[in-house]
């Protein structure tokens, strides 16, 4: 493709995020519907084990980071990535929604891409090897607590899409930007 040439696209509707729909790609991090128990003399409710942290390979350690993301404009996905040596979780810190665009682990299948609308009270944890788009906040200066892997080995593979994915956030879907 030459520089400046029009890229073929396909439109994808973002689905509401549910545990069942997202299960092939990872786990939904939210308190709604999760098991909990009281701790700290009954003053705190612990929502335990909402997602697993996967750390594969030698010298792997889990790390916590904060990512501050900006919206993608236009909202067109041209690249997907995966982290084969560990899971990667995103939890919004300022209650802002974002999009999770994913494809199953294994050989990349562009036709298997799905998009999920992640409400501001939810987070996601991508399983090791799950293909996903880079961070897709819907509002400026959106902060996320990120739990992922640090250590030896290449933990980021990228693919450029043959057909860019344009996300449909039209009013008819019940999902709106911002």
C-alpha positions as CSV (number, residue, x, y, z in Angstrom):
1,X,0.0,0.0,0.0
2,X,1.4,3.4,-0.9
3,X,1.4,6.3,1.5
4,X,-1.8,8.2,1.5
5,X,-3.7,5.4,-0.3
6,X,-7.2,4.7,1.0
7,X,-7.4,1.7,3.3
8,X,-10.3,-0.7,3.0
9,X,-12.4,-0.8,6.1
10,X,-15.2,-2.7,7.7
11,X,-17.7,-1.5,10.4
12,X,-18.0,-3.3,13.7
13,X,-20.7,-2.7,16.3
14,X,-19.5,-2.5,19.9
15,X,-21.3,-5.0,22.2
16,X,-22.1,-4.4,25.8
17,X,-19.5,-6.1,28.0
18,X,-20.7,-9.2,29.9
19,X,-18.7,-12.0,31.6
20,X,-20.1,-14.6,29.2
21,X,-19.5,-12.7,26.0
22,X,-15.9,-11.7,27.0
23,X,-14.9,-15.2,28.4
24,X,-13.0,-16.3,25.3
25,X,-10.7,-13.3,25.6
26,X,-10.3,-12.8,29.4
27,X,-12.2,-11.7,32.4
28,X,-14.5,-8.8,33.3
29,X,-13.5,-6.9,36.4
30,X,-16.5,-5.5,38.2
31,X,-18.3,-5.9,41.5
32,X,-21.8,-6.5,40.0
33,X,-22.6,-10.2,40.2
34,X,-19.3,-11.0,41.9
35,X,-18.9,-13.0,45.1
36,X,-17.8,-11.0,48.1
37,X,-17.3,-11.4,51.9
38,X,-16.8,-8.9,54.7
39,X,-13.3,-8.1,56.1
40,X,-11.8,-5.5,58.5
41,X,-14.4,-6.1,61.2
42,X,-17.2,-5.9,58.7
43,X,-16.3,-2.4,57.5
44,X,-15.0,-3.5,54.1
45,X,-16.6,-5.8,51.5
46,X,-13.9,-7.7,49.6
47,X,-14.7,-8.7,46.0
48,X,-12.2,-11.5,45.8
49,X,-10.4,-13.0,42.8
50,X,-12.1,-10.9,40.0
51,X,-9.4,-11.9,37.5
52,X,-6.2,-14.0,37.4
53,X,-2.8,-12.5,36.7
54,X,-0.9,-14.7,34.3
55,X,2.9,-14.5,34.4
56,X,4.7,-16.8,32.0
57,X,8.4,-17.2,31.3
58,X,11.6,-16.7,33.2
59,X,12.1,-13.8,35.6
60,X,8.5,-12.7,35.3
61,X,7.0,-10.3,37.9
62,X,3.7,-8.6,38.1
63,X,3.7,-4.8,37.9
64,X,1.1,-2.1,38.5
65,X,1.1,1.0,36.2
66,X,-1.2,3.9,35.4
67,X,-1.8,4.6,31.7
68,X,-3.4,8.0,30.8
69,X,-5.1,7.6,27.4
70,X,-6.5,9.9,24.8
71,X,-9.3,9.0,22.3
72,X,-8.4,7.7,18.9
73,X,-9.7,10.0,16.1
74,X,-11.0,8.9,13.8
75,X,-12.1,5.7,15.7
76,X,-10.4,3.3,13.2
77,X,-8.4,0.3,14.3
78,X,-5.4,-0.5,12.1
79,X,-3.3,-2.5,14.5
80,X,-3.8,-5.3,17.0
81,X,-1.3,-6.6,19.6
82,X,-0.9,-9.5,22.0
83,X,1.2,-10.3,25.1
84,X,2.1,-14.0,24.9
85,X,3.9,-14.1,28.3
86,X,1.3,-12.6,30.5
87,X,-2.2,-11.2,31.1
88,X,-2.9,-7.5,30.9
89,X,-5.7,-5.8,33.0
90,X,-7.2,-2.3,32.6
91,X,-9.4,-0.8,35.3
92,X,-10.6,2.8,34.8
93,X,-9.7,5.1,37.7
94,X,-11.9,8.0,36.8
95,X,-15.1,6.0,35.9
96,X,-14.8,6.6,32.2
97,X,-15.9,4.1,29.6
98,X,-13.6,2.6,27.0
99,X,-13.7,0.1,24.2
100,X,-12.1,-3.4,24.2
101,X,-11.5,-4.7,20.7
102,X,-10.3,-8.3,20.8
103,X,-9.6,-11.4,18.8
104,X,-9.0,-15.0,20.1
105,X,-5.5,-16.2,21.0
106,X,-3.5,-18.2,18.5
107,X,-2.9,-17.4,14.9
108,X,-4.4,-14.0,14.2
109,X,-7.8,-14.1,12.5
110,X,-9.0,-10.7,11.3
111,X,-12.5,-12.0,10.7
112,X,-12.8,-13.0,14.4
113,X,-12.4,-9.4,15.8
114,X,-15.1,-8.3,18.3
115,X,-15.6,-5.0,20.0
116,X,-17.0,-4.5,23.5
117,X,-18.2,-1.3,25.2
118,X,-16.6,-1.3,28.7
119,X,-18.7,0.8,31.1
120,X,-16.9,3.1,33.6
121,X,-17.5,0.7,36.5
122,X,-16.0,-2.3,34.6
123,X,-12.5,-3.3,33.7
124,X,-11.0,-6.1,31.6
125,X,-8.2,-8.6,31.9
126,X,-6.9,-9.9,28.6
127,X,-5.6,-13.5,28.9
128,X,-2.0,-14.1,27.8
129,X,-2.0,-14.3,24.0
130,X,-5.3,-12.6,23.4
131,X,-5.2,-10.2,20.5
132,X,-6.4,-6.7,21.4
133,X,-6.3,-3.1,20.1
134,X,-4.2,-0.6,21.9
135,X,-6.0,1.3,24.7
136,X,-9.2,2.9,23.4
137,X,-10.6,5.5,25.8
138,X,-13.6,7.5,24.8
139,X,-12.7,10.7,26.7
140,X,-9.5,12.7,27.0
141,X,-7.1,12.1,29.9
142,X,-8.7,8.8,31.0
143,X,-6.6,7.0,33.6
144,X,-6.3,3.3,34.0
145,X,-4.7,1.0,36.6
146,X,-2.9,-1.5,34.5
147,X,-1.7,-4.9,35.9
148,X,0.7,-6.7,33.6
149,X,4.0,-8.6,33.3
150,X,7.6,-7.4,33.4
151,X,10.5,-9.6,32.7
152,X,12.7,-11.3,30.1
153,X,11.5,-12.2,26.7
154,X,9.4,-10.5,24.0
155,X,6.0,-9.9,25.4
156,X,4.4,-7.8,22.6
157,X,3.5,-9.1,19.1
158,X,1.8,-6.7,16.7
159,X,-0.1,-7.2,13.4
160,X,-1.3,-4.5,10.9
161,X,-4.9,-5.2,9.8
162,X,-5.5,-5.7,6.1
163,X,-8.9,-4.0,6.5
164,X,-9.1,-1.3,9.1
165,X,-12.0,-1.7,11.6
166,X,-14.3,1.3,12.0
167,X,-16.3,1.1,15.2
168,X,-20.0,1.9,15.2
169,X,-21.1,3.8,18.3
170,X,-24.4,5.0,16.8
171,X,-27.3,5.9,19.0
172,X,-29.2,2.9,17.7
173,X,-26.8,0.5,19.5
174,X,-27.5,2.0,22.9
175,X,-23.8,2.8,23.1
176,X,-22.6,6.4,22.7
177,X,-19.3,8.0,22.7
178,X,-18.6,9.8,26.0
